[in-house]
Amino acid sequence: MQKQGSSLAEIAKNIGVHKSTISRELQRNSDQRSGDYKVDLAQKKYNQRQANKPKSIRFTQEIKDFITQWIKEDYSIAQNRL
């Protein structure tokens, strides 16, 4: 739509989002060399950002080992209540 001469505000109105969302999307995902926005490139960049994003890991290896040990010993929560 941008290549057809539509403004960011017009594109945003047609899609149903704020114009700043369109601006950020174009800035974040356009080709750095040519400045063109390509859907496949935008998706690749998104996937890469998601893969590199720091994750909150709650189920650590230490917790896994603890649970595995109790499972091997056939421990259950009911046994803890006695």
C-alpha positions in Angstrom: 0.0 0.0 0.0 2.9 2.3 0.7 4.3 1.8 -2.8 0.9 2.8 -4.1 1.2 6.1 -2.5 -0.9 5.6 0.6 0.1 7.5 3.7 0.8 5.7 7.0 -2.5 7.1 8.4 -4.4 5.7 5.5 -2.8 2.3 5.8 -3.4 2.3 9.6 -7.1 3.2 9.1 -7.6 0.4 6.5 -5.9 -2.2 8.8 -7.5 -0.9 12.0 -4.3 0.0 14.0 -2.6 3.2 15.0 -0.3 4.9 12.5 2.6 4.6 14.9 2.2 0.8 14.7 2.6 0.9 10.9 5.6 3.2 11.3 7.4 0.9 13.8 6.6 -2.2 11.6 8.1 -0.5 8.6 11.2 0.8 10.5 11.8 -2.5 12.2 11.3 -4.9 9.3 12.2 -3.1 6.1 15.2 -4.2 4.1 18.2 -2.1 5.3 19.8 -1.9 1.9 16.8 -1.0 -0.3 14.3 0.2 2.3 11.7 -2.0 0.8 9.2 -3.8 3.1 8.9 -7.5 2.2 6.6 -9.8 4.1 9.0 -12.8 4.0 11.9 -10.7 5.3 9.7 -9.2 8.0 8.7 -12.7 9.2 12.3 -13.9 9.2 13.3 -10.9 11.3 10.4 -11.5 13.7 11.4 -15.2 14.1 15.0 -14.2 14.8 14.0 -11.6 17.4 11.8 -14.2 19.1 14.6 -16.8 19.1 17.1 -14.4 20.5 14.8 -12.9 23.2 15.8 -13.7 26.7 13.5 -16.3 28.2 12.3 -16.7 31.7 13.2 -20.3 32.5 11.4 -21.5 35.6 11.7 -25.2 35.1 15.5 -25.4 35.6 17.7 -28.5 35.3 18.0 -28.5 39.1 14.2 -28.8 39.5 14.0 -31.5 36.8 16.7 -33.5 38.6 14.8 -33.2 41.9 11.5 -34.3 40.4 13.1 -37.2 38.5 14.7 -38.4 41.7 11.4 -38.4 43.6 9.6 -40.1 40.7 12.3 -42.9 40.6 11.7 -43.4 44.3 8.0 -43.7 43.6 7.2 -40.7 46.0 3.8 -39.1 45.9 2.3 -36.0 47.6 -0.1 -38.3 49.5 2.9 -39.9 51.3 4.0 -36.4 52.5 0.7 -35.9 54.3 1.2 -38.7 56.7 
